[in-house]
Amino acid sequence: MATATTRTGLKLLTTILYNTYQTGRNVAVDFKSNLKIVFDQFLPQWNYTPKPQLQVI
């Protein structure tokens, strides 16, 4: 990716993550039900933004 170019001169920034992350972790039961996902209009299958709802306890 670091050497990718475009005709219009778009510059790319890449980062390699060397951390090891634990797999198999579960989220809170109500987290997914309160998660709003906003999909991009141009490429919704690739571009989306998860927006968790704020919960006041």
Rosetta silent file (secondary structure, phi, psi, omega in degrees, C-alpha in Angstrom):
SEQUENCE: MATATTRTGLKLLTTILYNTYQTGRNVAVDFKSNLKIVFDQFLPQWNYTPKPQLQVI
SCORE:     score description
SCORE:     0.000 S_00000001
   1 L     0.000  -32.292 -175.398    0.000    0.000    0.000 S_00000001
   2 L   -63.281  -23.434 -178.973    2.846    2.397    0.750 S_00000001
   3 L  -101.720    5.790 -179.989    3.802    2.497   -2.934 S_00000001
   4 L   -67.899  144.729  178.634    0.260    2.888   -4.298 S_00000001
   5 L  -136.991  163.526  174.479   -0.370    5.935   -6.485 S_00000001
   6 L  -129.842  163.132  178.921   -3.265    7.558   -8.287 S_00000001
   7 L   -67.940  -26.615 -177.523   -3.474    9.679  -11.413 S_00000001
   8 L   -91.090   -0.665  176.641   -4.741   12.634   -9.397 S_00000001
   9 L    89.435   19.279  177.917   -1.871   12.564   -6.887 S_00000001
  10 L   -61.003  130.702  178.994   -3.673   11.076   -3.902 S_00000001
  11 L  -101.339  139.504 -177.364   -1.154   10.373   -1.134 S_00000001
  12 L  -110.740  148.188  175.083   -1.568    7.306    1.069 S_00000001
  13 L  -124.331  127.321  179.762   -0.563    6.730    4.658 S_00000001
  14 L  -122.418  151.184  177.853   -0.122    3.196    5.943 S_00000001
  15 L  -137.019  136.104  176.304    0.558    1.857    9.405 S_00000001
  16 L  -102.691  126.947  177.879    1.588   -1.636   10.433 S_00000001
  17 L   -95.587  121.491 -179.631    0.258   -2.838   13.774 S_00000001
  18 L  -100.448    1.495 -179.207    2.643   -5.169   15.535 S_00000001
  19 L   -72.847  153.227  173.981    0.473   -5.678   18.623 S_00000001
  20 L  -104.749  128.438 -177.405   -1.055   -9.039   19.451 S_00000001
  21 L  -112.684  143.772  179.662   -4.724   -8.887   20.299 S_00000001
  22 L   -69.386  135.980  177.964   -6.761  -11.408   22.233 S_00000001
  23 L  -101.804  161.820  176.033   -9.281  -13.311   20.113 S_00000001
  24 L    79.856   12.143  178.478  -12.644  -14.665   21.139 S_00000001
  25 L   -76.286  142.847 -179.822  -13.603  -11.706   23.324 S_00000001
  26 L  -105.812  149.150  176.186  -17.326  -11.043   23.626 S_00000001
  27 L   -93.100  163.979  177.670  -19.047   -7.680   23.773 S_00000001
  28 L   -59.735  148.421 -176.007  -21.762   -6.777   26.251 S_00000001
  29 H   -56.740  -42.828 -176.656  -25.168   -8.177   25.302 S_00000001
  30 H   -85.062   -4.132 -178.579  -26.753   -4.748   24.832 S_00000001
  31 H   -63.505  -48.860 -178.458  -23.791   -3.240   22.964 S_00000001
  32 H   -65.899  -35.974 -179.703  -24.778   -4.578   19.546 S_00000001
  33 H   -71.065  -23.042  179.053  -28.424   -3.654   20.004 S_00000001
  34 L   -98.358    5.183 -177.199  -27.423   -0.052   20.808 S_00000001
  35 E   -91.421  119.192  176.842  -24.927    0.221   17.944 S_00000001
  36 E   -97.893  130.896  178.778  -26.045    2.386   15.039 S_00000001
  37 E  -112.627  122.363  179.130  -24.179    1.803   11.767 S_00000001
  38 E  -102.304  116.700 -177.553  -24.171    4.626    9.217 S_00000001
  39 E   -91.759  142.737  176.947  -23.359    3.352    5.719 S_00000001
  40 L   -67.686  145.821 -179.000  -21.660    5.468    3.067 S_00000001
  41 L   -75.457  -31.075 -175.908  -23.871    6.311    0.087 S_00000001
  42 L   -81.704  -49.109  179.671  -21.196    5.629   -2.558 S_00000001
  43 L  -132.694   73.462 -174.367  -19.698    2.339   -1.286 S_00000001
  44 L   -65.062  -26.337 -179.281  -21.824    1.147    1.640 S_00000001
  45 L   -74.036  -18.294 -179.454  -20.365   -2.370    1.655 S_00000001
  46 L  -112.176  -32.261 -174.470  -16.855   -0.975    2.316 S_00000001
  47 L  -115.074  115.903  177.945  -17.382    2.374    4.039 S_00000001
  48 E  -152.574  160.992 -179.085  -19.394    2.639    7.209 S_00000001
  49 E  -128.781  117.645  174.352  -19.176    4.268   10.627 S_00000001
  50 E   -79.484  135.258 -178.768  -20.303    2.524   13.819 S_00000001
  51 E  -130.537   95.237  177.593  -21.838    4.983   16.285 S_00000001
  52 E   -65.680  143.202  178.446  -22.551    3.558   19.738 S_00000001
  53 L   -81.404  138.087  178.827  -25.381    5.234   21.606 S_00000001
  54 L   -72.646  128.232  177.265  -24.404    6.960   24.843 S_00000001
  55 L  -114.743  125.077  177.309  -25.895    5.289   27.885 S_00000001
  56 L   -97.595  125.740 -177.427  -26.111    7.184   31.132 S_00000001
  57 L  -101.454    0.000    0.000  -26.128    4.937   34.162 S_00000001
